[in-house]
């Protein structure tokens, strides 16, 4: 996965795979989803990313398969 942030347009691009994009769908007015020929998500573009979140502090967590079925609250 790759994250690209463009501060001049406040756009976040999340790239999940390198598959060829064959269709782009609007999820809402600020989020676009790119799909491959099988309908799988290739990438997502979030317009006005910082305005929607008030922060671009990025973190991630890798969850082991042994805890994949657990829900956290």
SEFIZA-3560 file (N, C-alpha, C; in Angstrom, 3 decimals):
REM SEFIZA-3560
<numar><xx>0.858</xx><yy>-1.163</yy><zz>0.000</zz><atom>N</atom></numar>
<numar><xx>0.000</xx><yy>0.000</yy><zz>0.000</zz><atom>CA</atom></numar>
<numar><xx>0.907</xx><yy>1.230</yy><zz>0.000</zz><atom>C</atom></numar>
<numar><xx>0.481</xx><yy>2.242</yy><zz>-0.744</zz><atom>N</atom></numar>
<numar><xx>1.200</xx><yy>3.503</yy><zz>-0.790</zz><atom>CA</atom></numar>
<numar><xx>0.223</xx><yy>4.637</yy><zz>-0.503</zz><atom>C</atom></numar>
<numar><xx>0.697</xx><yy>5.628</yy><zz>0.218</zz><atom>N</atom></numar>
<numar><xx>-0.078</xx><yy>6.830</yy><zz>0.483</zz><atom>CA</atom></numar>
<numar><xx>0.664</xx><yy>8.002</yy><zz>-0.141</zz><atom>C</atom></numar>
<numar><xx>-0.061</xx><yy>8.820</yy><zz>-0.885</zz><atom>N</atom></numar>
<numar><xx>0.514</xx><yy>10.025</yy><zz>-1.461</zz><atom>CA</atom></numar>
<numar><xx>-0.375</xx><yy>11.195</yy><zz>-1.072</zz><atom>C</atom></numar>
<numar><xx>0.256</xx><yy>12.240</yy><zz>-0.531</zz><atom>N</atom></numar>
<numar><xx>-0.498</xx><yy>13.431</yy><zz>-0.159</zz><atom>CA</atom></numar>
<numar><xx>-0.002</xx><yy>14.600</yy><zz>-0.992</zz><atom>C</atom></numar>
<numar><xx>-0.939</xx><yy>15.340</yy><zz>-1.581</zz><atom>N</atom></numar>
<numar><xx>-0.645</xx><yy>16.497</yy><zz>-2.410</zz><atom>CA</atom></numar>
<numar><xx>-1.144</xx><yy>17.738</yy><zz>-1.668</zz><atom>C</atom></numar>
<numar><xx>-0.247</xx><yy>18.455</yy><zz>-0.961</zz><atom>N</atom></numar>
<numar><xx>-0.690</xx><yy>19.586</yy><zz>-0.138</zz><atom>CA</atom></numar>
<numar><xx>-1.284</xx><yy>20.740</yy><zz>-0.941</zz><atom>C</atom></numar>
<numar><xx>-0.844</xx><yy>20.909</yy><zz>-2.193</zz><atom>N</atom></numar>
<numar><xx>-1.373</xx><yy>22.021</yy><zz>-2.988</zz><atom>CA</atom></numar>
<numar><xx>-2.858</xx><yy>21.882</yy><zz>-3.289</zz><atom>C</atom></numar>
<numar><xx>-3.358</xx><yy>20.625</yy><zz>-3.325</zz><atom>N</atom></numar>
<numar><xx>-4.783</xx><yy>20.391</yy><zz>-3.571</zz><atom>CA</atom></numar>
<numar><xx>-5.476</xx><yy>19.722</yy><zz>-2.378</zz><atom>C</atom></numar>
<numar><xx>-4.716</xx><yy>19.457</yy><zz>-1.289</zz><atom>N</atom></numar>
<numar><xx>-5.236</xx><yy>18.770</yy><zz>-0.107</zz><atom>CA</atom></numar>
<numar><xx>-5.904</xx><yy>17.454</yy><zz>-0.497</zz><atom>C</atom></numar>
<numar><xx>-5.162</xx><yy>16.667</yy><zz>-1.294</zz><atom>N</atom></numar>
<numar><xx>-5.673</xx><yy>15.403</yy><zz>-1.811</zz><atom>CA</atom></numar>
<numar><xx>-4.815</xx><yy>14.252</yy><zz>-1.303</zz><atom>C</atom></numar>
<numar><xx>-5.471</xx><yy>13.205</yy><zz>-0.798</zz><atom>N</atom></numar>
<numar><xx>-4.788</xx><yy>11.994</yy><zz>-0.355</zz><atom>CA</atom></numar>
<numar><xx>-5.129</xx><yy>10.885</yy><zz>-1.339</zz><atom>C</atom></numar>
<numar><xx>-4.096</xx><yy>10.202</yy><zz>-1.839</zz><atom>N</atom></numar>
<numar><xx>-4.294</xx><yy>9.098</yy><zz>-2.771</zz><atom>CA</atom></numar>
<numar><xx>-3.758</xx><yy>7.838</yy><zz>-2.104</zz><atom>C</atom></numar>
<numar><xx>-4.626</xx><yy>6.864</yy><zz>-1.888</zz><atom>N</atom></numar>
<numar><xx>-4.278</xx><yy>5.596</yy><zz>-1.261</zz><atom>CA</atom></numar>
<numar><xx>-4.244</xx><yy>4.542</yy><zz>-2.358</zz><atom>C</atom></numar>
<numar><xx>-3.074</xx><yy>3.978</yy><zz>-2.601</zz><atom>N</atom></numar>
<numar><xx>-2.900</xx><yy>2.992</yy><zz>-3.672</zz><atom>CA</atom></numar>
<numar><xx>-2.762</xx><yy>1.606</yy><zz>-3.042</zz><atom>C</atom></numar>
<numar><xx>-3.677</xx><yy>0.715</yy><zz>-3.384</zz><atom>N</atom></numar>
<numar><xx>-3.687</xx><yy>-0.633</yy><zz>-2.814</zz><atom>CA</atom></numar>
<numar><xx>-2.979</xx><yy>-1.643</yy><zz>-3.699</zz><atom>C</atom></numar>
<numar><xx>-3.127</xx><yy>-1.512</yy><zz>-5.013</zz><atom>N</atom></numar>
<numar><xx>-2.486</xx><yy>-2.436</yy><zz>-5.957</zz><atom>CA</atom></numar>
<numar><xx>-2.000</xx><yy>-1.650</yy><zz>-7.168</zz><atom>C</atom></numar>
<numar><xx>-1.231</xx><yy>-2.314</yy><zz>-8.007</zz><atom>N</atom></numar>
<numar><xx>-0.765</xx><yy>-1.711</yy><zz>-9.254</zz><atom>CA</atom></numar>
<numar><xx>-1.617</xx><yy>-2.155</yy><zz>-10.444</zz><atom>C</atom></numar>
<numar><xx>-2.778</xx><yy>-2.758</yy><zz>-10.178</zz><atom>N</atom></numar>
<numar><xx>-3.667</xx><yy>-3.195</yy><zz>-11.256</zz><atom>CA</atom></numar>
<numar><xx>-4.128</xx><yy>-2.003</yy><zz>-12.084</zz><atom>C</atom></numar>
<numar><xx>-4.476</xx><yy>-2.261</yy><zz>-13.311</zz><atom>N</atom></numar>
<numar><xx>-4.957</xx><yy>-1.224</yy><zz>-14.206</zz><atom>CA</atom></numar>
<numar><xx>-6.364</xx><yy>-0.795</yy><zz>-13.813</zz><atom>C</atom></numar>
<numar><xx>-6.570</xx><yy>0.496</yy><zz>-13.720</zz><atom>N</atom></numar>
<numar><xx>-7.882</xx><yy>1.053</yy><zz>-13.390</zz><atom>CA</atom></numar>
<numar><xx>-8.743</xx><yy>1.053</yy><zz>-14.648</zz><atom>C</atom></numar>
<numar><xx>-9.941</xx><yy>0.471</yy><zz>-14.552</zz><atom>N</atom></numar>
<numar><xx>-10.870</xx><yy>0.469</yy><zz>-15.685</zz><atom>CA</atom></numar>
<numar><xx>-12.128</xx><yy>1.273</yy><zz>-15.404</zz><atom>C</atom></numar>
<numar><xx>-12.339</xx><yy>1.613</yy><zz>-14.129</zz><atom>N</atom></numar>
<numar><xx>-13.533</xx><yy>2.380</yy><zz>-13.774</zz><atom>CA</atom></numar>
<numar><xx>-13.269</xx><yy>3.190</yy><zz>-12.508</zz><atom>C</atom></numar>
<numar><xx>-13.801</xx><yy>4.383</yy><zz>-12.466</zz><atom>N</atom></numar>
<numar><xx>-13.741</xx><yy>5.215</yy><zz>-11.266</zz><atom>CA</atom></numar>
<numar><xx>-15.163</xx><yy>5.534</yy><zz>-10.847</zz><atom>C</atom></numar>
<numar><xx>-15.437</xx><yy>5.319</yy><zz>-9.564</zz><atom>N</atom></numar>
<numar><xx>-16.770</xx><yy>5.597</yy><zz>-9.023</zz><atom>CA</atom></numar>
<numar><xx>-16.669</xx><yy>6.664</yy><zz>-7.941</zz><atom>C</atom></numar>
<numar><xx>-17.660</xx><yy>7.542</yy><zz>-7.917</zz><atom>N</atom></numar>
<numar><xx>-17.763</xx><yy>8.530</yy><zz>-6.845</zz><atom>CA</atom></numar>
<numar><xx>-18.464</xx><yy>7.882</yy><zz>-5.666</zz><atom>C</atom></numar>
<numar><xx>-17.771</xx><yy>7.796</yy><zz>-4.544</zz><atom>N</atom></numar>
<numar><xx>-18.398</xx><yy>7.297</yy><zz>-3.329</zz><atom>CA</atom></numar>
<numar><xx>-19.257</xx><yy>8.398</yy><zz>-2.716</zz><atom>C</atom></numar>
<numar><xx>-18.721</xx><yy>9.614</yy><zz>-2.745</zz><atom>N</atom></numar>
<numar><xx>-19.465</xx><yy>10.822</yy><zz>-2.405</zz><atom>CA</atom></numar>
<numar><xx>-18.759</xx><yy>11.978</yy><zz>-3.097</zz><atom>C</atom></numar>
<numar><xx>-19.054</xx><yy>13.207</yy><zz>-2.752</zz><atom>N</atom></numar>
<numar><xx>-18.483</xx><yy>14.343</yy><zz>-3.484</zz><atom>CA</atom></numar>
<numar><xx>-16.983</xx><yy>14.513</yy><zz>-3.264</zz><atom>C</atom></numar>
<numar><xx>-16.412</xx><yy>13.859</yy><zz>-2.244</zz><atom>N</atom></numar>
<numar><xx>-14.993</xx><yy>14.010</yy><zz>-1.936</zz><atom>CA</atom></numar>
<numar><xx>-14.172</xx><yy>12.730</yy><zz>-2.040</zz><atom>C</atom></numar>
<numar><xx>-14.814</xx><yy>11.600</yy><zz>-2.284</zz><atom>N</atom></numar>
<numar><xx>-14.087</xx><yy>10.330</yy><zz>-2.308</zz><atom>CA</atom></numar>
<numar><xx>-14.369</xx><yy>9.589</yy><zz>-3.612</zz><atom>C</atom></numar>
<numar><xx>-13.282</xx><yy>9.219</yy><zz>-4.288</zz><atom>N</atom></numar>
<numar><xx>-13.348</xx><yy>8.454</yy><zz>-5.535</zz><atom>CA</atom></numar>
<numar><xx>-12.692</xx><yy>7.101</yy><zz>-5.323</zz><atom>C</atom></numar>
<numar><xx>-13.294</xx><yy>6.051</yy><zz>-5.880</zz><atom>N</atom></numar>
<numar><xx>-12.764</xx><yy>4.700</yy><zz>-5.795</zz><atom>CA</atom></numar>
<numar><xx>-12.425</xx><yy>4.230</yy><zz>-7.209</zz><atom>C</atom></numar>
<numar><xx>-11.191</xx><yy>3.755</yy><zz>-7.397</zz><atom>N</atom></numar>
<numar><xx>-10.771</xx><yy>3.203</yy><zz>-8.686</zz><atom>CA</atom></numar>
<numar><xx>-10.840</xx><yy>1.686</yy><zz>-8.628</zz><atom>C</atom></numar>
<numar><xx>-11.443</xx><yy>1.084</yy><zz>-9.661</zz><atom>N</atom></numar>
<numar><xx>-11.638</xx><yy>-0.364</yy><zz>-9.708</zz><atom>CA</atom></numar>
<numar><xx>-10.896</xx><yy>-0.974</yy><zz>-10.889</zz><atom>C</atom></numar>
<numar><xx>-10.489</xx><yy>-2.245</yy><zz>-10.739</zz><atom>N</atom></numar>
<numar><xx>-9.866</xx><yy>-2.958</yy><zz>-11.851</zz><atom>CA</atom></numar>
<numar><xx>-10.930</xx><yy>-3.715</yy><zz>-12.640</zz><atom>C</atom></numar>
<numar><xx>-10.519</xx><yy>-4.535</yy><zz>-13.600</zz><atom>N</atom></numar>
<numar><xx>-11.471</xx><yy>-5.240</yy><zz>-14.472</zz><atom>CA</atom></numar>
<numar><xx>-12.314</xx><yy>-6.276</yy><zz>-13.731</zz><atom>C</atom></numar>
<numar><xx>-11.886</xx><yy>-6.676</yy><zz>-12.517</zz><atom>N</atom></numar>
<numar><xx>-12.670</xx><yy>-7.623</yy><zz>-11.717</zz><atom>CA</atom></numar>
<numar><xx>-13.545</xx><yy>-6.918</yy><zz>-10.684</zz><atom>C</atom></numar>
<numar><xx>-13.519</xx><yy>-5.587</yy><zz>-10.682</zz><atom>N</atom></numar>
<numar><xx>-14.302</xx><yy>-4.832</yy><zz>-9.720</zz><atom>CA</atom></numar>
<numar><xx>-13.636</xx><yy>-4.668</yy><zz>-8.371</zz><atom>C</atom></numar>
<numar><xx>-12.355</xx><yy>-5.044</yy><zz>-8.275</zz><atom>N</atom></numar>
<numar><xx>-11.614</xx><yy>-4.906</yy><zz>-7.023</zz><atom>CA</atom></numar>
<numar><xx>-11.039</xx><yy>-3.500</yy><zz>-6.918</zz><atom>C</atom></numar>
<numar><xx>-10.965</xx><yy>-2.994</yy><zz>-5.689</zz><atom>N</atom></numar>
<numar><xx>-10.468</xx><yy>-1.642</yy><zz>-5.454</zz><atom>CA</atom></numar>
<numar><xx>-8.963</xx><yy>-1.593</yy><zz>-5.714</zz><atom>C</atom></numar>
<numar><xx>-8.562</xx><yy>-0.660</yy><zz>-6.567</zz><atom>N</atom></numar>
<numar><xx>-7.160</xx><yy>-0.423</yy><zz>-6.876</zz><atom>CA</atom></numar>
<numar><xx>-6.638</xx><yy>0.727</yy><zz>-6.024</zz><atom>C</atom></numar>
<numar><xx>-7.419</xx><yy>1.804</yy><zz>-5.948</zz><atom>N</atom></numar>
<numar><xx>-7.000</xx><yy>2.971</yy><zz>-5.182</zz><atom>CA</atom></numar>
<numar><xx>-8.203</xx><yy>3.804</yy><zz>-4.783</zz><atom>C</atom></numar>
<numar><xx>-7.933</xx><yy>4.753</yy><zz>-3.888</zz><atom>N</atom></numar>
<numar><xx>-8.964</xx><yy>5.646</yy><zz>-3.412</zz><atom>CA</atom></numar>
<numar><xx>-8.369</xx><yy>7.052</yy><zz>-3.347</zz><atom>C</atom></numar>
<numar><xx>-9.123</xx><yy>8.028</yy><zz>-3.790</zz><atom>N</atom></numar>
<numar><xx>-8.697</xx><yy>9.422</yy><zz>-3.734</zz><atom>CA</atom></numar>
<numar><xx>-9.641</xx><yy>10.176</yy><zz>-2.814</zz><atom>C</atom></numar>
<numar><xx>-9.053</xx><yy>10.900</yy><zz>-1.858</zz><atom>N</atom></numar>
<numar><xx>-9.842</xx><yy>11.687</yy><zz>-0.918</zz><atom>CA</atom></numar>
<numar><xx>-9.495</xx><yy>13.157</yy><zz>-1.140</zz><atom>C</atom></numar>
<numar><xx>-10.465</xx><yy>13.889</yy><zz>-1.636</zz><atom>N</atom></numar>
<numar><xx>-10.295</xx><yy>15.327</yy><zz>-1.846</zz><atom>CA</atom></numar>
<numar><xx>-10.555</xx><yy>16.055</yy><zz>-0.527</zz><atom>C</atom></numar>
<numar><xx>-9.889</xx><yy>17.175</yy><zz>-0.312</zz><atom>N</atom></numar>
<numar><xx>-10.041</xx><yy>17.970</yy><zz>0.916</zz><atom>CA</atom></numar>
<numar><xx>-9.769</xx><yy>17.105</yy><zz>2.146</zz><atom>C</atom></numar>
<numar><xx>-8.719</xx><yy>16.294</yy><zz>2.065</zz><atom>N</atom></numar>
<numar><xx>-8.422</xx><yy>15.302</yy><zz>3.103</zz><atom>CA</atom></numar>
<numar><xx>-8.195</xx><yy>15.930</yy><zz>4.474</zz><atom>C</atom></numar>
<numar><xx>-7.395</xx><yy>16.973</yy><zz>4.539</zz><atom>N</atom></numar>
<numar><xx>-7.111</xx><yy>17.584</yy><zz>5.828</zz><atom>CA</atom></numar>
<numar><xx>-8.331</xx><yy>18.312</yy><zz>6.375</zz><atom>C</atom></numar>
<numar><xx>-9.125</xx><yy>18.903</yy><zz>5.513</zz><atom>N</atom></numar>
<numar><xx>-10.339</xx><yy>19.593</yy><zz>5.961</zz><atom>CA</atom></numar>
<numar><xx>-11.331</xx><yy>18.617</yy><zz>6.581</zz><atom>C</atom></numar>
<numar><xx>-11.355</xx><yy>17.393</yy><zz>6.083</zz><atom>N</atom></numar>
<numar><xx>-12.289</xx><yy>16.398</yy><zz>6.604</zz><atom>CA</atom></numar>
<numar><xx>-11.821</xx><yy>15.807</yy><zz>7.926</zz><atom>C</atom></numar>
<numar><xx>-10.525</xx><yy>15.873</yy><zz>8.177</zz><atom>N</atom></numar>
<numar><xx>-9.973</xx><yy>15.183</yy><zz>9.336</zz><atom>CA</atom></numar>
<numar><xx>-9.310</xx><yy>16.116</yy><zz>10.338</zz><atom>C</atom></numar>
<numar><xx>-9.065</xx><yy>17.365</yy><zz>9.980</zz><atom>N</atom></numar>
<numar><xx>-8.361</xx><yy>18.347</yy><zz>10.810</zz><atom>CA</atom></numar>
<numar><xx>-6.935</xx><yy>17.936</yy><zz>11.136</zz><atom>C</atom></numar>
<numar><xx>-6.462</xx><yy>16.854</yy><zz>10.568</zz><atom>N</atom></numar>
<numar><xx>-5.103</xx><yy>16.389</yy><zz>10.823</zz><atom>CA</atom></numar>
<numar><xx>-4.742</xx><yy>15.350</yy><zz>9.782</zz><atom>C</atom></numar>
<numar><xx>-3.483</xx><yy>15.269</yy><zz>9.465</zz><atom>N</atom></numar>
<numar><xx>-3.012</xx><yy>14.190</yy><zz>8.596</zz><atom>CA</atom></numar>
<numar><xx>-1.961</xx><yy>13.366</yy><zz>9.320</zz><atom>C</atom></numar>
<numar><xx>-2.147</xx><yy>13.181</yy><zz>10.611</zz><atom>N</atom></numar>
<numar><xx>-1.274</xx><yy>12.329</yy><zz>11.398</zz><atom>CA</atom></numar>
<numar><xx>-1.579</xx><yy>10.896</yy><zz>10.995</zz><atom>C</atom></numar>
<numar><xx>-0.651</xx><yy>10.257</yy><zz>10.304</zz><atom>N</atom></numar>
<numar><xx>-0.884</xx><yy>8.926</yy><zz>9.750</zz><atom>CA</atom></numar>
<numar><xx>-0.225</xx><yy>7.875</yy><zz>10.629</zz><atom>C</atom></numar>
<numar><xx>-0.985</xx><yy>6.862</yy><zz>10.962</zz><atom>N</atom></numar>
<numar><xx>-0.449</xx><yy>5.713</yy><zz>11.683</zz><atom>CA</atom></numar>
<numar><xx>-1.133</xx><yy>4.463</yy><zz>11.147</zz><atom>C</atom></numar>
<numar><xx>-0.541</xx><yy>3.320</yy><zz>11.409</zz><atom>N</atom></numar>
<numar><xx>-1.177</xx><yy>2.083</yy><zz>10.977</zz><atom>CA</atom></numar>
<numar><xx>-0.884</xx><yy>1.000</yy><zz>11.986</zz><atom>C</atom></numar>
<numar><xx>-1.687</xx><yy>-0.049</yy><zz>11.932</zz><atom>N</atom></numar>
<numar><xx>-1.520</xx><yy>-1.174</yy><zz>12.827</zz><atom>CA</atom></numar>
<numar><xx>-1.659</xx><yy>-2.441</yy><zz>12.017</zz><atom>C</atom></numar>
<numar><xx>-0.702</xx><yy>-3.332</yy><zz>12.152</zz><atom>N</atom></numar>
<numar><xx>-0.793</xx><yy>-4.638</yy><zz>11.518</zz><atom>CA</atom></numar>
<numar><xx>-1.389</xx><yy>-5.595</yy><zz>12.542</zz><atom>C</atom></numar>
<numar><xx>-2.480</xx><yy>-6.245</yy><zz>12.181</zz><atom>N</atom></numar>
<numar><xx>-3.182</xx><yy>-7.130</yy><zz>13.090</zz><atom>CA</atom></numar>
<numar><xx>-2.882</xx><yy>-8.565</yy><zz>12.694</zz><atom>C</atom></numar>
<numar><xx>-2.463</xx><yy>-9.373</yy><zz>13.650</zz><atom>N</atom></numar>
<numar><xx>-2.161</xx><yy>-10.770</yy><zz>13.359</zz><atom>CA</atom></numar>
<numar><xx>-3.437</xx><yy>-11.537</yy><zz>13.059</zz><atom>C</atom></numar>
<numar><xx>-3.302</xx><yy>-12.639</yy><zz>12.351</zz><atom>N</atom></numar>
<numar><xx>-4.482</xx><yy>-13.436</yy><zz>11.987</zz><atom>CA</atom></numar>
<numar><xx>-5.153</xx><yy>-14.029</yy><zz>13.209</zz><atom>C</atom></numar>
<numar><xx>-4.422</xx><yy>-14.215</yy><zz>14.305</zz><atom>N</atom></numar>
<numar><xx>-5.037</xx><yy>-14.788</yy><zz>15.512</zz><atom>CA</atom></numar>
<numar><xx>-6.015</xx><yy>-13.827</yy><zz>16.168</zz><atom>C</atom></numar>
<numar><xx>-5.881</xx><yy>-12.516</yy><zz>15.896</zz><atom>N</atom></numar>
<numar><xx>-6.817</xx><yy>-11.563</yy><zz>16.494</zz><atom>CA</atom></numar>
<numar><xx>-7.766</xx><yy>-10.971</yy><zz>15.463</zz><atom>C</atom></numar>
<numar><xx>-7.772</xx><yy>-11.502</yy><zz>14.249</zz><atom>N</atom></numar>
<numar><xx>-8.594</xx><yy>-10.942</yy><zz>13.181</zz><atom>CA</atom></numar>
<numar><xx>-10.084</xx><yy>-11.049</yy><zz>13.460</zz><atom>C</atom></numar>
<numar><xx>-10.514</xx><yy>-12.023</yy><zz>14.223</zz><atom>N</atom></numar>
<numar><xx>-11.935</xx><yy>-12.183</yy><zz>14.492</zz><atom>CA</atom></numar>
<numar><xx>-12.416</xx><yy>-11.409</yy><zz>15.702</zz><atom>C</atom></numar>
<numar><xx>-11.515</xx><yy>-10.719</yy><zz>16.387</zz><atom>N</atom></numar>
<numar><xx>-11.886</xx><yy>-9.978</yy><zz>17.584</zz><atom>CA</atom></numar>
<numar><xx>-12.299</xx><yy>-8.565</yy><zz>17.230</zz><atom>C</atom></numar>
<numar><xx>-13.253</xx><yy>-8.060</yy><zz>17.966</zz><atom>N</atom></numar>
<numar><xx>-13.705</xx><yy>-6.681</yy><zz>17.787</zz><atom>CA</atom></numar>
<numar><xx>-13.249</xx><yy>-5.866</yy><zz>18.982</zz><atom>C</atom></numar>
<numar><xx>-12.776</xx><yy>-4.681</yy><zz>18.709</zz><atom>N</atom></numar>
<numar><xx>-12.301</xx><yy>-3.796</yy><zz>19.763</zz><atom>CA</atom></numar>
<numar><xx>-13.263</xx><yy>-2.631</yy><zz>19.906</zz><atom>C</atom></numar>
<numar><xx>-13.424</xx><yy>-2.157</yy><zz>21.112</zz><atom>N</atom></numar>
<numar><xx>-14.297</xx><yy>-1.009</yy><zz>21.334</zz><atom>CA</atom></numar>
<numar><xx>-13.570</xx><yy>0.062</yy><zz>22.102</zz><atom>C</atom></numar>
//
